[in-house]
């Protein structure tokens, strides 16, 4: 049995100092707008200066909002209630325990998929962004041993995608690249693995 644990990045997207810096820059831009209105008399130059300051102010505010949203997501992921996510490779099955990111709170899904029940496994790999996604397609006549338990506690044999194919999808981001190499090299026959870029 080989177990691979997802690594969680422990650095927030924006710190408290950076939030204060954004607020100070916004205040300075508002003050500069007041100075432009008072000190420049040429209406054409005044309008151009206003446009430049408004664009700078807008980009500063949008950047701050974007970073704050990412910070909320970061704190949600790095909450003390966070449980370790992992993938285990056994001789005849794979176990995946992961957090469902698109649900609020701490919802985890559990999958125990036997290699005999796999129709094919596709791993999407983008080497530049280190983005990995694995999709396990299951046979329609899979055995009762394969089990997928969703966040809400409902136990399903399959997760169905639009009624066309039964599959289980997981993101491999945060796992060591050794896992993808192992799936591609050692488990490619058992799990019928194909890697696409």
Buried (B, 14 or more C-beta within 10 A) or exposed (E): EEEBBBEEEEEBBBEEEBBEBBEEBBEEBEEBBEEBEEEBEEEEEBEEBBEEBEEBBEEBBEBBEEBBEEBEEBEBBEEEEEEEBBBBBEEEBBBBBBBBEEEEEBBBBBBBBBBEBBBBBBBBBEEEEEEBBBBBBBBEEBEEEBBBBBBEEEEBBBBEEEEEEBBBEBBBEBBEEEBBEBBBEEBBEBBBBEBEE
